[in-house]
Amino acid sequence: MMKSAISGLLLAALLAVAPAEAQTKEPAVPPQNSLKLSAIIAKIEQRDQFHYISEIDWESEGYYDVVYYTSDKAKVEIKIDPVSGEPRM
């Protein structure tokens, strides 16, 4: 009985510490020399047959993942370099 109580307390302590450790990890952010997101969006909006942006996500690998639709309802997914604002190959 005492062993299971100690095991339960140990497990509870480990679970309480795990979220605190995860919160201390710095989030992935665009580099200092990145273009403003508004400038990147403006470039995308100038593409042929652009209609609207559906999603923009920052990926920890170092690029913006952008999903937009064209006026003929085609879905376009591109990875944008944050410094140049150009698609990554």
PyMOL Python script that loads the backbone (N, CA, C, O; Angstrom):
from pymol import cmd

cmd.read_pdbstr("""\
ATOM      1  N   MET A   1       0.824  -1.194   0.000  1.00  0.00           N
ATOM      2  CA  MET A   1       0.000   0.000   0.000  1.00  0.00           C
ATOM      3  C   MET A   1       0.870   1.261   0.000  1.00  0.00           C
ATOM      4  O   MET A   1       0.595   2.213  -0.730  1.00  0.00           O
ATOM      5  N   MET A   2       1.905   1.255   0.813  1.00  0.00           N
ATOM      6  CA  MET A   2       2.796   2.410   0.904  1.00  0.00           C
ATOM      7  C   MET A   2       3.549   2.617  -0.410  1.00  0.00           C
ATOM      8  O   MET A   2       3.784   3.753  -0.820  1.00  0.00           O
ATOM      9  N   LYS A   3       3.929   1.508  -1.075  1.00  0.00           N
ATOM     10  CA  LYS A   3       4.651   1.605  -2.329  1.00  0.00           C
ATOM     11  C   LYS A   3       3.800   2.267  -3.411  1.00  0.00           C
ATOM     12  O   LYS A   3       4.293   3.100  -4.170  1.00  0.00           O
ATOM     13  N   SER A   4       2.543   1.899  -3.476  1.00  0.00           N
ATOM     14  CA  SER A   4       1.671   2.481  -4.496  1.00  0.00           C
ATOM     15  C   SER A   4       1.415   3.959  -4.217  1.00  0.00           C
ATOM     16  O   SER A   4       1.276   4.744  -5.155  1.00  0.00           O
ATOM     17  N   ALA A   5       1.349   4.347  -2.962  1.00  0.00           N
ATOM     18  CA  ALA A   5       1.162   5.756  -2.620  1.00  0.00           C
ATOM     19  C   ALA A   5       2.378   6.580  -3.027  1.00  0.00           C
ATOM     20  O   ALA A   5       2.245   7.682  -3.559  1.00  0.00           O
ATOM     21  N   ILE A   6       3.566   6.031  -2.770  1.00  0.00           N
ATOM     22  CA  ILE A   6       4.800   6.720  -3.148  1.00  0.00           C
ATOM     23  C   ILE A   6       4.902   6.811  -4.664  1.00  0.00           C
ATOM     24  O   ILE A   6       5.288   7.848  -5.204  1.00  0.00           O
ATOM     25  N   SER A   7       4.553   5.722  -5.352  1.00  0.00           N
ATOM     26  CA  SER A   7       4.581   5.721  -6.815  1.00  0.00           C
ATOM     27  C   SER A   7       3.616   6.762  -7.368  1.00  0.00           C
ATOM     28  O   SER A   7       3.941   7.468  -8.322  1.00  0.00           O
ATOM     29  N   GLY A   8       2.438   6.858  -6.774  1.00  0.00           N
ATOM     30  CA  GLY A   8       1.452   7.840  -7.214  1.00  0.00           C
ATOM     31  C   GLY A   8       1.938   9.262  -7.019  1.00  0.00           C
ATOM     32  O   GLY A   8       1.748  10.109  -7.891  1.00  0.00           O
ATOM     33  N   LEU A   9       2.570   9.535  -5.872  1.00  0.00           N
ATOM     34  CA  LEU A   9       3.113  10.872  -5.612  1.00  0.00           C
ATOM     35  C   LEU A   9       4.251  11.204  -6.571  1.00  0.00           C
ATOM     36  O   LEU A   9       4.356  12.336  -7.044  1.00  0.00           O
ATOM     37  N   LEU A  10       5.097  10.227  -6.856  1.00  0.00           N
ATOM     38  CA  LEU A  10       6.193  10.435  -7.786  1.00  0.00           C
ATOM     39  C   LEU A  10       5.666  10.743  -9.188  1.00  0.00           C
ATOM     40  O   LEU A  10       6.159  11.646  -9.864  1.00  0.00           O
ATOM     41  N   LEU A  11       4.666   9.984  -9.612  1.00  0.00           N
ATOM     42  CA  LEU A  11       4.065  10.213 -10.920  1.00  0.00           C
ATOM     43  C   LEU A  11       3.420  11.600 -10.984  1.00  0.00           C
ATOM     44  O   LEU A  11       3.568  12.302 -11.984  1.00  0.00           O
ATOM     45  N   ALA A  12       2.723  11.991  -9.951  1.00  0.00           N
ATOM     46  CA  ALA A  12       2.092  13.315  -9.913  1.00  0.00           C
ATOM     47  C   ALA A  12       3.141  14.426  -9.972  1.00  0.00           C
ATOM     48  O   ALA A  12       2.933  15.441 -10.637  1.00  0.00           O
ATOM     49  N   ALA A  13       4.265  14.237  -9.280  1.00  0.00           N
ATOM     50  CA  ALA A  13       5.329  15.241  -9.297  1.00  0.00           C
ATOM     51  C   ALA A  13       5.944  15.354 -10.688  1.00  0.00           C
ATOM     52  O   ALA A  13       6.230  16.457 -11.153  1.00  0.00           O
ATOM     53  N   LEU A  14       6.146  14.226 -11.351  1.00  0.00           N
ATOM     54  CA  LEU A  14       6.706  14.247 -12.701  1.00  0.00           C
ATOM     55  C   LEU A  14       5.762  14.934 -13.682  1.00  0.00           C
ATOM     56  O   LEU A  14       6.205  15.696 -14.541  1.00  0.00           O
ATOM     57  N   LEU A  15       4.483  14.671 -13.559  1.00  0.00           N
ATOM     58  CA  LEU A  15       3.504  15.290 -14.448  1.00  0.00           C
ATOM     59  C   LEU A  15       3.402  16.792 -14.207  1.00  0.00           C
ATOM     60  O   LEU A  15       3.150  17.555 -15.140  1.00  0.00           O
ATOM     61  N   ALA A  16       3.593  17.214 -12.979  1.00  0.00           N
ATOM     62  CA  ALA A  16       3.523  18.638 -12.656  1.00  0.00           C
ATOM     63  C   ALA A  16       4.736  19.393 -13.198  1.00  0.00           C
ATOM     64  O   ALA A  16       4.620  20.565 -13.556  1.00  0.00           O
ATOM     65  N   VAL A  17       5.895  18.742 -13.263  1.00  0.00           N
ATOM     66  CA  VAL A  17       7.122  19.381 -13.721  1.00  0.00           C
ATOM     67  C   VAL A  17       7.188  19.439 -15.250  1.00  0.00           C
ATOM     68  O   VAL A  17       7.747  20.391 -15.794  1.00  0.00           O
ATOM     69  N   ALA A  18       6.642  18.461 -15.949  1.00  0.00           N
ATOM     70  CA  ALA A  18       6.747  18.382 -17.406  1.00  0.00           C
ATOM     71  C   ALA A  18       6.203  19.624 -18.116  1.00  0.00           C
ATOM     72  O   ALA A  18       6.884  20.138 -19.004  1.00  0.00           O
ATOM     73  N   PRO A  19       5.014  20.135 -17.775  1.00  0.00           N
ATOM     74  CA  PRO A  19       4.530  21.335 -18.468  1.00  0.00           C
ATOM     75  C   PRO A  19       5.416  22.559 -18.216  1.00  0.00           C
ATOM     76  O   PRO A  19       5.587  23.387 -19.110  1.00  0.00           O
ATOM     77  N   ALA A  20       5.968  22.680 -17.033  1.00  0.00           N
ATOM     78  CA  ALA A  20       6.826  23.822 -16.730  1.00  0.00           C
ATOM     79  C   ALA A  20       8.087  23.771 -17.580  1.00  0.00           C
ATOM     80  O   ALA A  20       8.564  24.806 -18.046  1.00  0.00           O
ATOM     81  N   GLU A  21       8.624  22.590 -17.783  1.00  0.00           N
ATOM     82  CA  GLU A  21       9.818  22.451 -18.602  1.00  0.00           C
ATOM     83  C   GLU A  21       9.520  22.786 -20.056  1.00  0.00           C
ATOM     84  O   GLU A  21      10.335  23.426 -20.721  1.00  0.00           O
ATOM     85  N   ALA A  22       8.377  22.366 -20.553  1.00  0.00           N
ATOM     86  CA  ALA A  22       8.007  22.628 -21.942  1.00  0.00           C
ATOM     87  C   ALA A  22       7.814  24.133 -22.179  1.00  0.00           C
ATOM     88  O   ALA A  22       8.081  24.617 -23.279  1.00  0.00           O
ATOM     89  N   GLN A  23       7.363  24.864 -21.185  1.00  0.00           N
ATOM     90  CA  GLN A  23       7.120  26.287 -21.343  1.00  0.00           C
ATOM     91  C   GLN A  23       8.404  27.101 -21.361  1.00  0.00           C
ATOM     92  O   GLN A  23       8.400  28.237 -21.835  1.00  0.00           O
ATOM     93  N   THR A  24       9.500  26.550 -20.857  1.00  0.00           N
ATOM     94  CA  THR A  24      10.751  27.296 -20.844  1.00  0.00           C
ATOM     95  C   THR A  24      11.457  27.231 -22.193  1.00  0.00           C
ATOM     96  O   THR A  24      12.374  28.015 -22.440  1.00  0.00           O
ATOM     97  N   LYS A  25      11.057  26.328 -23.057  1.00  0.00           N
ATOM     98  CA  LYS A  25      11.648  26.200 -24.384  1.00  0.00           C
ATOM     99  C   LYS A  25      11.221  27.397 -25.234  1.00  0.00           C
ATOM    100  O   LYS A  25      10.033  27.706 -25.325  1.00  0.00           O
ATOM    101  N   GLU A  26      12.196  28.069 -25.857  1.00  0.00           N
ATOM    102  CA  GLU A  26      11.878  29.233 -26.677  1.00  0.00           C
ATOM    103  C   GLU A  26      11.162  28.817 -27.950  1.00  0.00           C
ATOM    104  O   GLU A  26      11.569  27.848 -28.592  1.00  0.00           O
ATOM    105  N   PRO A  27      10.103  29.525 -28.332  1.00  0.00           N
ATOM    106  CA  PRO A  27       9.395  29.186 -29.571  1.00  0.00           C
ATOM    107  C   PRO A  27      10.225  29.558 -30.796  1.00  0.00           C
ATOM    108  O   PRO A  27      11.025  30.494 -30.769  1.00  0.00           O
ATOM    109  N   ALA A  28      10.013  28.807 -31.860  1.00  0.00           N
ATOM    110  CA  ALA A  28      10.692  29.129 -33.119  1.00  0.00           C
ATOM    111  C   ALA A  28      10.076  30.406 -33.680  1.00  0.00           C
ATOM    112  O   ALA A  28       8.855  30.518 -33.791  1.00  0.00           O
ATOM    113  N   VAL A  29      10.911  31.350 -34.028  1.00  0.00           N
ATOM    114  CA  VAL A  29      10.438  32.628 -34.567  1.00  0.00           C
ATOM    115  C   VAL A  29      11.229  32.968 -35.829  1.00  0.00           C
ATOM    116  O   VAL A  29      12.331  32.455 -36.028  1.00  0.00           O
ATOM    117  N   PRO A  30      10.674  33.825 -36.676  1.00  0.00           N
ATOM    118  CA  PRO A  30      11.422  34.255 -37.865  1.00  0.00           C
ATOM    119  C   PRO A  30      12.703  34.982 -37.462  1.00  0.00           C
ATOM    120  O   PRO A  30      12.758  35.594 -36.395  1.00  0.00           O
ATOM    121  N   PRO A  31      13.737  34.919 -38.310  1.00  0.00           N
ATOM    122  CA  PRO A  31      15.004  35.599 -37.991  1.00  0.00           C
ATOM    123  C   PRO A  31      14.849  37.118 -37.953  1.00  0.00           C
ATOM    124  O   PRO A  31      13.883  37.674 -38.476  1.00  0.00           O
ATOM    125  N   GLN A  32      15.814  37.765 -37.327  1.00  0.00           N
ATOM    126  CA  GLN A  32      15.798  39.230 -37.166  1.00  0.00           C
ATOM    127  C   GLN A  32      15.709  39.973 -38.501  1.00  0.00           C
ATOM    128  O   GLN A  32      15.063  41.017 -38.584  1.00  0.00           O
ATOM    129  N   ASN A  33      16.354  39.443 -39.547  1.00  0.00           N
ATOM    130  CA  ASN A  33      16.396  40.151 -40.827  1.00  0.00           C
ATOM    131  C   ASN A  33      15.237  39.768 -41.754  1.00  0.00           C
ATOM    132  O   ASN A  33      15.313  39.978 -42.965  1.00  0.00           O
ATOM    133  N   SER A  34      14.175  39.212 -41.189  1.00  0.00           N
ATOM    134  CA  SER A  34      13.004  38.817 -41.991  1.00  0.00           C
ATOM    135  C   SER A  34      12.218  40.026 -42.467  1.00  0.00           C
ATOM    136  O   SER A  34      12.236  41.093 -41.852  1.00  0.00           O
ATOM    137  N   LEU A  35      11.531  39.826 -43.580  1.00  0.00           N
ATOM    138  CA  LEU A  35      10.566  40.829 -44.023  1.00  0.00           C
ATOM    139  C   LEU A  35       9.390  40.814 -43.060  1.00  0.00           C
ATOM    140  O   LEU A  35       9.147  39.813 -42.386  1.00  0.00           O
ATOM    141  N   LYS A  36       8.670  41.910 -42.995  1.00  0.00           N
ATOM    142  CA  LYS A  36       7.443  41.920 -42.206  1.00  0.00           C
ATOM    143  C   LYS A  36       6.440  40.989 -42.882  1.00  0.00           C
ATOM    144  O   LYS A  36       6.420  40.867 -44.107  1.00  0.00           O
ATOM    145  N   LEU A  37       5.623  40.346 -42.085  1.00  0.00           N
ATOM    146  CA  LEU A  37       4.627  39.434 -42.630  1.00  0.00           C
ATOM    147  C   LEU A  37       3.692  40.178 -43.585  1.00  0.00           C
ATOM    148  O   LEU A  37       3.256  39.609 -44.586  1.00  0.00           O
ATOM    149  N   SER A  38       3.386  41.415 -43.294  1.00  0.00           N
ATOM    150  CA  SER A  38       2.512  42.193 -44.183  1.00  0.00           C
ATOM    151  C   SER A  38       3.141  42.372 -45.569  1.00  0.00           C
ATOM    152  O   SER A  38       2.424  42.386 -46.569  1.00  0.00           O
ATOM    153  N   ALA A  39       4.469  42.509 -45.640  1.00  0.00           N
ATOM    154  CA  ALA A  39       5.153  42.627 -46.933  1.00  0.00           C
ATOM    155  C   ALA A  39       5.094  41.313 -47.699  1.00  0.00           C
ATOM    156  O   ALA A  39       4.934  41.309 -48.920  1.00  0.00           O
ATOM    157  N   ILE A  40       5.222  40.210 -46.992  1.00  0.00           N
ATOM    158  CA  ILE A  40       5.130  38.889 -47.622  1.00  0.00           C
ATOM    159  C   ILE A  40       3.721  38.667 -48.162  1.00  0.00           C
ATOM    160  O   ILE A  40       3.544  38.170 -49.274  1.00  0.00           O
ATOM    161  N   ILE A  41       2.731  39.036 -47.371  1.00  0.00           N
ATOM    162  CA  ILE A  41       1.335  38.891 -47.809  1.00  0.00           C
ATOM    163  C   ILE A  41       1.080  39.752 -49.043  1.00  0.00           C
ATOM    164  O   ILE A  41       0.411  39.315 -49.979  1.00  0.00           O
ATOM    165  N   ALA A  42       1.610  40.969 -49.045  1.00  0.00           N
ATOM    166  CA  ALA A  42       1.429  41.866 -50.202  1.00  0.00           C
ATOM    167  C   ALA A  42       2.010  41.245 -51.465  1.00  0.00           C
ATOM    168  O   ALA A  42       1.424  41.371 -52.541  1.00  0.00           O
ATOM    169  N   LYS A  43       3.162  40.572 -51.350  1.00  0.00           N
ATOM    170  CA  LYS A  43       3.771  39.911 -52.512  1.00  0.00           C
ATOM    171  C   LYS A  43       2.875  38.790 -53.032  1.00  0.00           C
ATOM    172  O   LYS A  43       2.702  38.623 -54.239  1.00  0.00           O
ATOM    173  N   ILE A  44       2.316  38.035 -52.107  1.00  0.00           N
ATOM    174  CA  ILE A  44       1.446  36.915 -52.500  1.00  0.00           C
ATOM    175  C   ILE A  44       0.185  37.444 -53.167  1.00  0.00           C
ATOM    176  O   ILE A  44      -0.294  36.868 -54.143  1.00  0.00           O
ATOM    177  N   GLU A  45      -0.349  38.533 -52.644  1.00  0.00           N
ATOM    178  CA  GLU A  45      -1.570  39.115 -53.212  1.00  0.00           C
ATOM    179  C   GLU A  45      -1.372  39.629 -54.634  1.00  0.00           C
ATOM    180  O   GLU A  45      -2.351  39.812 -55.357  1.00  0.00           O
ATOM    181  N   GLN A  46      -0.147  39.863 -55.047  1.00  0.00           N
ATOM    182  CA  GLN A  46       0.136  40.349 -56.396  1.00  0.00           C
ATOM    183  C   GLN A  46       0.268  39.216 -57.418  1.00  0.00           C
ATOM    184  O   GLN A  46       0.432  39.484 -58.608  1.00  0.00           O
ATOM    185  N   ARG A  47       0.199  37.970 -56.980  1.00  0.00           N
ATOM    186  CA  ARG A  47       0.321  36.837 -57.903  1.00  0.00           C
ATOM    187  C   ARG A  47      -0.885  36.778 -58.835  1.00  0.00           C
ATOM    188  O   ARG A  47      -1.979  37.230 -58.494  1.00  0.00           O
ATOM    189  N   ASP A  48      -0.659  36.207 -60.030  1.00  0.00           N
ATOM    190  CA  ASP A  48      -1.738  36.053 -61.018  1.00  0.00           C
ATOM    191  C   ASP A  48      -2.907  35.271 -60.438  1.00  0.00           C
ATOM    192  O   ASP A  48      -2.708  34.260 -59.764  1.00  0.00           O
ATOM    193  N   GLN A  49      -4.095  35.723 -60.692  1.00  0.00           N
ATOM    194  CA  GLN A  49      -5.362  35.091 -60.308  1.00  0.00           C
ATOM    195  C   GLN A  49      -5.525  34.910 -58.795  1.00  0.00           C
ATOM    196  O   GLN A  49      -6.343  34.100 -58.358  1.00  0.00           O
ATOM    197  N   PHE A  50      -4.764  35.647 -57.999  1.00  0.00           N
ATOM    198  CA  PHE A  50      -4.911  35.557 -56.539  1.00  0.00           C
ATOM    199  C   PHE A  50      -6.338  35.935 -56.145  1.00  0.00           C
ATOM    200  O   PHE A  50      -6.907  36.896 -56.662  1.00  0.00           O
ATOM    201  N   HIS A  51      -6.912  35.144 -55.201  1.00  0.00           N
ATOM    202  CA  HIS A  51      -8.247  35.463 -54.698  1.00  0.00           C
ATOM    203  C   HIS A  51      -8.211  35.755 -53.194  1.00  0.00           C
ATOM    204  O   HIS A  51      -8.597  36.843 -52.767  1.00  0.00           O
ATOM    205  N   TYR A  52      -7.745  34.780 -52.383  1.00  0.00           N
ATOM    206  CA  TYR A  52      -7.641  35.025 -50.939  1.00  0.00           C
ATOM    207  C   TYR A  52      -6.680  34.044 -50.280  1.00  0.00           C
ATOM    208  O   TYR A  52      -6.443  32.945 -50.783  1.00  0.00           O
ATOM    209  N   ILE A  53      -6.126  34.471 -49.129  1.00  0.00           N
ATOM    210  CA  ILE A  53      -5.245  33.612 -48.332  1.00  0.00           C
ATOM    211  C   ILE A  53      -6.100  32.864 -47.331  1.00  0.00           C
ATOM    212  O   ILE A  53      -6.940  33.449 -46.646  1.00  0.00           O
ATOM    213  N   SER A  54      -5.877  31.578 -47.257  1.00  0.00           N
ATOM    214  CA  SER A  54      -6.617  30.719 -46.342  1.00  0.00           C
ATOM    215  C   SER A  54      -5.857  30.513 -45.024  1.00  0.00           C
ATOM    216  O   SER A  54      -6.444  30.566 -43.944  1.00  0.00           O
ATOM    217  N   GLU A  55      -4.536  30.276 -45.133  1.00  0.00           N
ATOM    218  CA  GLU A  55      -3.729  29.993 -43.934  1.00  0.00           C
ATOM    219  C   GLU A  55      -2.314  30.519 -44.099  1.00  0.00           C
ATOM    220  O   GLU A  55      -1.768  30.536 -45.202  1.00  0.00           O
ATOM    221  N   ILE A  56      -1.728  30.949 -42.987  1.00  0.00           N
ATOM    222  CA  ILE A  56      -0.305  31.251 -42.922  1.00  0.00           C
ATOM    223  C   ILE A  56       0.187  30.713 -41.587  1.00  0.00           C
ATOM    224  O   ILE A  56      -0.335  31.067 -40.530  1.00  0.00           O
ATOM    225  N   ASP A  57       1.195  29.856 -41.649  1.00  0.00           N
ATOM    226  CA  ASP A  57       1.787  29.285 -40.440  1.00  0.00           C
ATOM    227  C   ASP A  57       3.294  29.450 -40.488  1.00  0.00           C
ATOM    228  O   ASP A  57       3.901  29.326 -41.551  1.00  0.00           O
ATOM    229  N   TRP A  58       3.897  29.729 -39.350  1.00  0.00           N
ATOM    230  CA  TRP A  58       5.349  29.747 -39.250  1.00  0.00           C
ATOM    231  C   TRP A  58       5.795  28.340 -38.897  1.00  0.00           C
ATOM    232  O   TRP A  58       5.334  27.773 -37.907  1.00  0.00           O
ATOM    233  N   GLU A  59       6.680  27.779 -39.688  1.00  0.00           N
ATOM    234  CA  GLU A  59       7.207  26.439 -39.435  1.00  0.00           C
ATOM    235  C   GLU A  59       8.572  26.561 -38.771  1.00  0.00           C
ATOM    236  O   GLU A  59       9.385  27.405 -39.148  1.00  0.00           O
ATOM    237  N   SER A  60       8.814  25.712 -37.783  1.00  0.00           N
ATOM    238  CA  SER A  60      10.073  25.770 -37.037  1.00  0.00           C
ATOM    239  C   SER A  60      11.291  25.480 -37.909  1.00  0.00           C
ATOM    240  O   SER A  60      12.419  25.754 -37.498  1.00  0.00           O
ATOM    241  N   GLU A  61      11.086  24.932 -39.102  1.00  0.00           N
ATOM    242  CA  GLU A  61      12.197  24.685 -40.019  1.00  0.00           C
ATOM    243  C   GLU A  61      12.681  25.974 -40.684  1.00  0.00           C
ATOM    244  O   GLU A  61      13.694  25.965 -41.385  1.00  0.00           O
ATOM    245  N   GLY A  62      11.967  27.081 -40.471  1.00  0.00           N
ATOM    246  CA  GLY A  62      12.444  28.377 -40.943  1.00  0.00           C
ATOM    247  C   GLY A  62      11.752  28.946 -42.159  1.00  0.00           C
ATOM    248  O   GLY A  62      12.393  29.612 -42.972  1.00  0.00           O
ATOM    249  N   TYR A  63      10.465  28.704 -42.308  1.00  0.00           N
ATOM    250  CA  TYR A  63       9.735  29.276 -43.441  1.00  0.00           C
ATOM    251  C   TYR A  63       8.263  29.456 -43.076  1.00  0.00           C
ATOM    252  O   TYR A  63       7.758  28.866 -42.121  1.00  0.00           O
ATOM    253  N   TYR A  64       7.587  30.303 -43.880  1.00  0.00           N
ATOM    254  CA  TYR A  64       6.137  30.444 -43.745  1.00  0.00           C
ATOM    255  C   TYR A  64       5.478  29.436 -44.675  1.00  0.00           C
ATOM    256  O   TYR A  64       5.871  29.305 -45.834  1.00  0.00           O
ATOM    257  N   ASP A  65       4.494  28.736 -44.176  1.00  0.00           N
ATOM    258  CA  ASP A  65       3.698  27.814 -44.978  1.00  0.00           C
ATOM    259  C   ASP A  65       2.396  28.553 -45.291  1.00  0.00           C
ATOM    260  O   ASP A  65       1.604  28.831 -44.391  1.00  0.00           O
ATOM    261  N   VAL A  66       2.180  28.868 -46.566  1.00  0.00           N
ATOM    262  CA  VAL A  66       1.046  29.686 -46.976  1.00  0.00           C
ATOM    263  C   VAL A  66       0.119  28.875 -47.877  1.00  0.00           C
ATOM    264  O   VAL A  66       0.564  28.186 -48.795  1.00  0.00           O
ATOM    265  N   VAL A  67      -1.173  28.974 -47.596  1.00  0.00           N
ATOM    266  CA  VAL A  67      -2.187  28.351 -48.444  1.00  0.00           C
ATOM    267  C   VAL A  67      -3.099  29.468 -48.931  1.00  0.00           C
ATOM    268  O   VAL A  67      -3.661  30.224 -48.138  1.00  0.00           O
ATOM    269  N   TYR A  68      -3.237  29.558 -50.258  1.00  0.00           N
ATOM    270  CA  TYR A  68      -4.144  30.556 -50.814  1.00  0.00           C
ATOM    271  C   TYR A  68      -4.923  29.947 -51.969  1.00  0.00           C
ATOM    272  O   TYR A  68      -4.589  28.875 -52.474  1.00  0.00           O
ATOM    273  N   TYR A  69      -5.964  30.654 -52.370  1.00  0.00           N
ATOM    274  CA  TYR A  69      -6.813  30.195 -53.475  1.00  0.00           C
ATOM    275  C   TYR A  69      -6.790  31.218 -54.597  1.00  0.00           C
ATOM    276  O   TYR A  69      -6.662  32.420 -54.363  1.00  0.00           O
ATOM    277  N   THR A  70      -6.915  30.718 -55.818  1.00  0.00           N
ATOM    278  CA  THR A  70      -6.948  31.580 -56.993  1.00  0.00           C
ATOM    279  C   THR A  70      -8.401  31.851 -57.379  1.00  0.00           C
ATOM    280  O   THR A  70      -9.323  31.243 -56.837  1.00  0.00           O
ATOM    281  N   SER A  71      -8.586  32.761 -58.313  1.00  0.00           N
ATOM    282  CA  SER A  71      -9.939  33.123 -58.737  1.00  0.00           C
ATOM    283  C   SER A  71     -10.666  31.955 -59.415  1.00  0.00           C
ATOM    284  O   SER A  71     -11.895  31.954 -59.480  1.00  0.00           O
ATOM    285  N   ASP A  72      -9.923  30.962 -59.921  1.00  0.00           N
ATOM    286  CA  ASP A  72     -10.574  29.780 -60.496  1.00  0.00           C
ATOM    287  C   ASP A  72     -10.689  28.645 -59.469  1.00  0.00           C
ATOM    288  O   ASP A  72     -10.875  27.484 -59.836  1.00  0.00           O
ATOM    289  N   LYS A  73     -10.575  28.993 -58.176  1.00  0.00           N
ATOM    290  CA  LYS A  73     -10.780  28.102 -57.035  1.00  0.00           C
ATOM    291  C   LYS A  73      -9.691  27.040 -56.857  1.00  0.00           C
ATOM    292  O   LYS A  73      -9.913  26.031 -56.186  1.00  0.00           O
ATOM    293  N   ALA A  74      -8.531  27.261 -57.447  1.00  0.00           N
ATOM    294  CA  ALA A  74      -7.414  26.342 -57.257  1.00  0.00           C
ATOM    295  C   ALA A  74      -6.735  26.636 -55.921  1.00  0.00           C
ATOM    296  O   ALA A  74      -6.528  27.795 -55.562  1.00  0.00           O
ATOM    297  N   LYS A  75      -6.392  25.581 -55.195  1.00  0.00           N
ATOM    298  CA  LYS A  75      -5.686  25.722 -53.924  1.00  0.00           C
ATOM    299  C   LYS A  75      -4.184  25.706 -54.205  1.00  0.00           C
ATOM    300  O   LYS A  75      -3.687  24.823 -54.904  1.00  0.00           O
ATOM    301  N   VAL A  76      -3.462  26.693 -53.653  1.00  0.00           N
ATOM    302  CA  VAL A  76      -2.021  26.791 -53.852  1.00  0.00           C
ATOM    303  C   VAL A  76      -1.359  26.765 -52.478  1.00  0.00           C
ATOM    304  O   VAL A  76      -1.708  27.544 -51.591  1.00  0.00           O
ATOM    305  N   GLU A  77      -0.394  25.853 -52.316  1.00  0.00           N
ATOM    306  CA  GLU A  77       0.366  25.753 -51.071  1.00  0.00           C
ATOM    307  C   GLU A  77       1.822  26.064 -51.395  1.00  0.00           C
ATOM    308  O   GLU A  77       2.430  25.411 -52.243  1.00  0.00           O
ATOM    309  N   ILE A  78       2.376  27.060 -50.717  1.00  0.00           N
ATOM    310  CA  ILE A  78       3.774  27.419 -50.959  1.00  0.00           C
ATOM    311  C   ILE A  78       4.501  27.643 -49.638  1.00  0.00           C
ATOM    312  O   ILE A  78       3.906  28.005 -48.623  1.00  0.00           O
ATOM    313  N   LYS A  79       5.797  27.416 -49.693  1.00  0.00           N
ATOM    314  CA  LYS A  79       6.681  27.685 -48.562  1.00  0.00           C
ATOM    315  C   LYS A  79       7.448  28.958 -48.910  1.00  0.00           C
ATOM    316  O   LYS A  79       8.102  29.029 -49.950  1.00  0.00           O
ATOM    317  N   ILE A  80       7.365  29.957 -48.042  1.00  0.00           N
ATOM    318  CA  ILE A  80       7.960  31.264 -48.323  1.00  0.00           C
ATOM    319  C   ILE A  80       9.160  31.511 -47.406  1.00  0.00           C
ATOM    320  O   ILE A  80       9.063  31.368 -46.188  1.00  0.00           O
ATOM    321  N   ASP A  81      10.274  31.880 -48.002  1.00  0.00           N
ATOM    322  CA  ASP A  81      11.463  32.246 -47.242  1.00  0.00           C
ATOM    323  C   ASP A  81      11.195  33.578 -46.539  1.00  0.00           C
ATOM    324  O   ASP A  81      10.786  34.534 -47.198  1.00  0.00           O
ATOM    325  N   PRO A  82      11.412  33.672 -45.224  1.00  0.00           N
ATOM    326  CA  PRO A  82      11.073  34.894 -44.500  1.00  0.00           C
ATOM    327  C   PRO A  82      11.978  36.086 -44.813  1.00  0.00           C
ATOM    328  O   PRO A  82      11.573  37.232 -44.619  1.00  0.00           O
ATOM    329  N   VAL A  83      13.189  35.832 -45.290  1.00  0.00           N
ATOM    330  CA  VAL A  83      14.131  36.917 -45.568  1.00  0.00           C
ATOM    331  C   VAL A  83      13.900  37.502 -46.962  1.00  0.00           C
ATOM    332  O   VAL A  83      13.860  38.721 -47.128  1.00  0.00           O
ATOM    333  N   SER A  84      13.750  36.638 -47.954  1.00  0.00           N
ATOM    334  CA  SER A  84      13.576  37.124 -49.337  1.00  0.00           C
ATOM    335  C   SER A  84      12.114  37.343 -49.718  1.00  0.00           C
ATOM    336  O   SER A  84      11.816  38.148 -50.601  1.00  0.00           O
ATOM    337  N   GLY A  85      11.206  36.633 -49.057  1.00  0.00           N
ATOM    338  CA  GLY A  85       9.803  36.705 -49.416  1.00  0.00           C
ATOM    339  C   GLY A  85       9.472  35.886 -50.638  1.00  0.00           C
ATOM    340  O   GLY A  85       8.350  35.941 -51.142  1.00  0.00           O
ATOM    341  N   GLU A  86      10.435  35.127 -51.122  1.00  0.00           N
ATOM    342  CA  GLU A  86      10.264  34.297 -52.318  1.00  0.00           C
ATOM    343  C   GLU A  86       9.974  32.843 -51.935  1.00  0.00           C
ATOM    344  O   GLU A  86      10.338  32.399 -50.846  1.00  0.00           O
ATOM    345  N   PRO A  87       9.316  32.102 -52.841  1.00  0.00           N
ATOM    346  CA  PRO A  87       9.052  30.682 -52.567  1.00  0.00           C
ATOM    347  C   PRO A  87      10.363  29.901 -52.417  1.00  0.00           C
ATOM    348  O   PRO A  87      11.353  30.169 -53.098  1.00  0.00           O
ATOM    349  N   ARG A  88      10.334  28.933 -51.509  1.00  0.00           N
ATOM    350  CA  ARG A  88      11.484  28.039 -51.326  1.00  0.00           C
ATOM    351  C   ARG A  88      11.337  26.860 -52.275  1.00  0.00           C
ATOM    352  O   ARG A  88      10.228  26.395 -52.540  1.00  0.00           O
ATOM    353  N   MET A  89      12.433  26.396 -52.770  1.00  0.00           N
ATOM    354  CA  MET A  89      12.410  25.238 -53.657  1.00  0.00           C
ATOM    355  C   MET A  89      12.641  23.973 -52.880  1.00  0.00           C
ATOM    356  O   MET A  89      12.657  22.886 -53.459  1.00  0.00           O
TER     357      MET A  89
END
""", "prot")
cmd.dss("prot")
cmd.show_as("cartoon", "prot")
cmd.util.cbc("prot")
cmd.orient("prot")
